[in-house]
Amino acid sequence: MEWNASTGGVIFSSPAVGQDGSVYIGSNDNKLHAYNSDGTAKWTFTAGNWIDSTPAISANGIIYVGSWDNKLYALYESNGSKLWEYETNSYVIASPAIGADGRIYVGSKDSILYAFENNGSVAWEYFAGQPVTSSAALGQDGTIYFGDENGTFHAVNPDGTTKWTYEVDTVSDTNKSILSSAALDLAGNIYFGSGNGYCYSLSDNDSNASLNWKFLTGDRVDASPVIGINDEIFFVSRDGYMRSLSSLSGGLNWDAFVGDVFYSSPVVDQNGRTYVIGYTGGGENHLFAYDANGSLAWDTNDTNCPFGIGGIVDSSLALSEDGKIYYGCYDNHIYCLDVNQSPATSDWPMFQRNSRRDGAWPSYLLETSVSPLGSGSISGGGIYNQGAVASVSAASTTQGYTFVSWTGAGTGASNPLSLTVNSNLSLTANFSLNSYILTIDAGVGGIVSGSGTYDHGTQASITATPTTGYLFSGWSGVGITDSTSQNTTILMTQSSTVTANFTPQTFSVSTGTSPSGIGQVTGSGNYQYGQIVDILASATTPGYSFNYWSGDSSGSVNPLSLIIDSNLSLTANFGLAEHSLILNAGVGGSVTGSGTFNYGSLSSIQANPSEGYTFTEWIGNGVADSSASSTTVEMIADRNVSAIFSQNRYQLTLYAGEGGTVSEDGNFTHGEHANITAIPNEGFSFVKWNGDGITSSFSPSTTVEMNQNQSVSALFSINYYHLYANSSVGGSVNGEGNYSHGQEVVISAVPETGYSFLNWTGDIAGNSTSPSLSILIDSNKSITANFALTTENHYVLSILSNPTNAGTTTQDASSYPLNTTANISANPATGYEFLSWNGGGIIDVNSSSTTLNIASDLTITANFQIKSYTLEMNSSTGGTTSTGGNFEYSTDVNITAFPENGYSFTNWIGDGILDPLSSSTSVSMTQNRTVVPNFTILKRTLTLAFSEGGAVHGGGVYNHGSSVQINATPSSGYAFEKWNGTYAPLDPYSSITSIQLSQDTNLTAQFSRSIYSLQIETLGGGTVSSGGNYYYGYNASISANPANGYQFEKWEGTGIADINSRYTTVQMTADRNVSALFSILSLSDSLNDSVKIAENWYTSTWFGTFFHNQGGWTYHLTFGWIYPIIENQNSIWFWNEQLGWVWVAQETFTDFYIWSENSKNWIYWDDSNHSSIRFYDYSNLSWVNFDI
């Protein structure tokens, strides 16, 4: 003990130490006491009521202190005289804080935080809404932090506006008032306690506060926290414990029981030793000293301690730079204890930060500017603590400008620039329009490229290449187009430094199959980097085979050898065994449809004949219709199928019209030029050819191009000749004229009176003495009838023919003696017949050969009549004809053939037809005729097409009127919809139907992809993703999410890629119904630190020993039978018959705290005496015995 001094009242105020070692403390004797460094009285100042407020000493020697008389006083440190005072509306218990600009901040019980200028004028007032006992703490940027008595922690801007507020937790049966003053660190974290039993750590995010962590104690936390030297926070709770927490995580480093402490805050020295005073009961008060590791260094109640604590201490300890500890006591004394250690160099080692109790950081203004104005910006300017290192960065804000150098407080071109702030500074960043430097750094595990100098606006390419055993994890820096891509770009609008980050690789191989249940994969597991692993996929279902790998490998090599250099996830994809389809085309066409196809699929094939060729058949196995050019092949094995084509051969049919012949018919290949010849009969001439494809229609010898069946007819015309009939003196001749070839022309010589016919001379053969003669016309002819004077006593017999050309007559002389019997005969010409004789003396007028008696010159007539012939017109299948009838000889009768619908006229059959190929022609009636027309049924082409997803059968060429069955066969995963076309089939929505062909028809079979439904179910224990409808072959994603206390077991159903994965897919080749199975999560499996110690017995480092078999019930050695619901490996809910539902967590249970859902409060577990286990229920502040 260095010294102590007495005041006139109890001391709640905390001491403040001036630069000269003087000590200042308030007392309930209404005075502020000033002591010299040796403990002698320096001066006193009397206020109107108690002074519980801790005085704060400014840098210019002014002391500020509040009083229960509602006033804030400003006193000279040298003599205690008053500079000014200000009266608030209620008590001023809080301690003032002094800003770097000399402004004073203090809260009052009137719910207002006041800001005073150093002349005593009010700068502003901030209404907190609740009384303020907490002393203000000033942050580096001037923010004022304090709490009110209703649990609101305030952050106020230097101008008095609200920055943000934070509401502490409402804990039942507690008061959440904030009497604790905040401790601050340079990282911007804020630490304070609350009456709800928590110690809080917040971060100031400018617009709001976020909770870093909170630590629950057993009672109020009214004393203010302080900061140690090893990232630790010290504070004391009314539950009697001083705790050391990690400032980073809030985790407990150590704790120590120090007794009841109301408001007194500890202090930390340069070695990390912490000093605290507490009431331990029985009238004893202790000053404890704890080393940084939590071990007790000493205690004033040790037997060898030269002094003791005379009463309760609510005064927060002060530690001066010369190693003196000061505190006030309820025994009215102030004490000075020499520990010979200066305060810790931590950010906040004691109440209100330092022994001057100003609650603020020494700070200076770093003022920044840019040149030229508007070309850029500077970050890092503002208020800094004394000695702080400011990192100032310059950035261009005007496109095309770049930072060049600093002037003012700093020089050079370093950016960012580090400045140590010990005074107000002015710094200018100079910019110029320039190129930009891109610096690419590589973290451990890779190399980079792309560094260099780039013009403004350039997209600079950067590349990160991981070295063996590492993976690229991302770029860090600004302006990166895609921070996750190894190859990306940076838009160069400023100089940039980016870093490629790499992470060490892990070495697990996981495998799955798709679809599920079709096959298996061996080789999954954990492997060392570089190890060679064989992954083998094998089908377990007949008819299936391995197809390919997907995931982190591809291809179809099986087994797959992998050199492990990363985490690998592989899926072996199986499918119906694939088979190859090889299509071959014979001469005369092409084929489509070759490829590789799934087992059992119907593969569409198409044969396409070249011009002049016809598809004949498919040769090979599995062909659905070997005679259809468009069909399918069933792929249950490798197939080799050939399309056979035949060159088209066409029939050439030649017809000869009346008057000639033609060369023979024939059969010719497509494109061949067939020779044809027309040979006119004697007396006829060739006219032309009728038909298609004829090279020269008017040439009797020509060719026909054979690109289809051809019918060609040759037309002939009969020749005509002139018959010249001459006569000598004594008579005339009948019969001169033009006649057709072969026509029999009757000529007759008619003698004049006194003459008789002598003979014929000229182009005549045969009997030249008959006056009536038939001449066959086969050329131009000239004949002369010769007459002579009649012999005396002879009489002339003249015989006429009627009609003139209807026949000839014969007589045995041209003149006869009287009463001579003359033999006469009538010879009808072709097409005529004898009718009778006219004239006198004829013995038998009805006989063509008869006699008569010559008694005078006689002229008789032989009468003839033309013959009639029957034309019989017979119909045939496919049409009708014009009618027949009876017609005179040599009549050309017009005939017409009428084809029925669906037929065409082909040719006439019969003799005497002018043009056998013309449906309208004529027949020469030189005899009885029978004529028959030929009709050919028309061919109709049925063309079948199909959309993607199937094949068709039934197309081809058919007779008109045929009913043709057509068939549409969908491929796997497709369904037939309908037939589309101009002329619909019988049932357009049936895949197998028929169509009546009345004309050429085009039909298209329309297919659509099959859609299948996916239903996902669970029997409880978790939730699943929703199902839906999907196209055939789609891999639909499914997921299972176990509820708390449950774990995913597997999927049940077909088509599942990996039944053991929560996240997998279902191959939609049919309607699917899958179920997720969950099981209760066992306690032993959930706790990672659990160790099996016997059959079904386990122990956990934090949860203890328990028995677990099947089902959910567990026997715990401490709690007895429990029903656990596991949240995670660090926290558990369980039900116990006596406790009900309770929650235990590793963080709190290690300190024996359990949350009770029944009481909505904490219980403190005490099993130190296993024969009498009990717990303290904070809801009713009582101990309760626990019976297992």
Secondary structure, 3 states (H helix, E strand, C coil): CCEEEECCCCCCCCCEECCCCCEEEECCCCEEEEECCCCCEEEEEECCCCCCCCCEECCCCEEEEECCCCEEEEEECCCCCEEEEEECCCCCCCCCEECCCCCEEEECCCCEEEEECCCCCEEEEEECCCCCCCCCEECCCCCEEEECCCCEEEEECCCCCEEEEEECCCCCCCCCCCCCCCEECCCCEEEEECCCCEEEEEEECCCCEEEEEEEECCCCCCCCCEECCCCEEEEECCCCEEEEEECCCCCEEEEEECCECCCCCCEEECCCCEEEEEEEECCEEEEEEECCCCCEEEECCCCCCCCCCCCCCCCCCEECCCCEEEEECCCCEEEEEECCCCECCCCCCCCCCCCCCCCCCCEEEEEEEEECCCCEEEECCEEEECCCEEEEEEEECCCCEEEEEEEECCCECCCCEEEECCCCEEEEEEEEECCEEEEEEECCCEEEECCEEECCCCEEEEEEEECCCEEEEEEECCCECCCCCCEEEEECCCCEEEEEEEEECCCEEEEEEECCCCEEEECCEECCCCCEEEEEEEECCCCEEEEEEEECCCCCCCCEEEECCCCEEEEEEEEECCEEEEEEECCCEEEECCEEECCCCEEEEEEEECCCEEEEEEECCCECCCCCCEEEEECCCCEEEEEEEEECEEEEEEEECCCEEECCCEEEECCCEEEEEEEECCCEEEEEEECCCECCCCCCEEEEECCCCEEEEEEEEECEEEEEEEECCCEEEECCEEEECCCEEEEEEEECCCEEEEEEEECCCCCCCCCEEEEECCCCEEEEEEEEECCCCEEEEEEEEECHHHEEEEECCCEEECCEEEEEEEEECCCEEEEEEECCCECCCCCCEEEEEECCCEEEEEEEEECEEEEEECCECCEEECCCEEEECCEEEEEEEEECCCEEEEEEECCCECCCCCCEEEEEECCCEEEEEEEEECEEEEEEEECCCEEEECCEEEECCCEEEEEEEECCCEEEEEEEECCCCCCCCCCEEEEECCCCEEEEEEEEECEEEEEEEECCCEEECCCEEEECCEEEEEEEEECCCEEEEEEECCCECCCCCCEEEEEECCCEEEEEEEEECCHHHHCCCCEEEECCEEEECCCEEEEECCCCCEEECCCEEEEEEEEECCEEEEEECCCEEEEEEHHHHCCCEEEECCCCEEEEEECCCCCCCEEEECCCCEEEECCC
